[in-house]
Amino acid sequence: MQAVPPAVEIAHKQAAAIVAAARAEAEGLLASARDAAEIELAGRLAALDRDYRRDLVDLQPRLAELVRRAVEEILDEMPPAALATKLVKRALRDLPHRDVVLRCAPGDVDRAEIAVNAIRAEGARLVPAVTADPLIEAEAWRLEAGGVAIEIGAGAQVEMLSGVLSAALQDDIRLGPA
């Protein structure tokens, strides 16, 4: 085997050093480019998040109104006696006391009695006494027991649903995705 001339050996070492330096510089440039791309991506994601939240804020009242109208349409399609019975039964589940009074407008007493009789016929644990109250608006019924009052009229239920939906949308806007 022939000996490598010193000039070739020196050139080879210089070439290796140049390649190593070029490789280190390329890796540094790639790392910088990757960092810059991550920063740009983070900025774009932040802008998308701001746009998403702004769109949610803009849509929130329309969404709440759409849900409200849909619920009102569903409630309007239910027979009044069935709706009244369902609303009273649902509210009774939240009352721990036995002495329950269903207060309603004087013009709603007959419908309230029908609802209470349907609940009684099902053998419910709690059956409210119906009392006419001239201070209560038509269809704005209220169950009272042990100092607790629950507004159970369809209008009150729709208002409560709208409030819950608005709060949920506001929380989603404020908190963002989980």
Helices and strands as residue ranges (DSSP letters): H 6-77, H 80-92, E 101-104, G 106-108, H 109-121, E 129-132, E 142-145, E 148-151, H 154-175
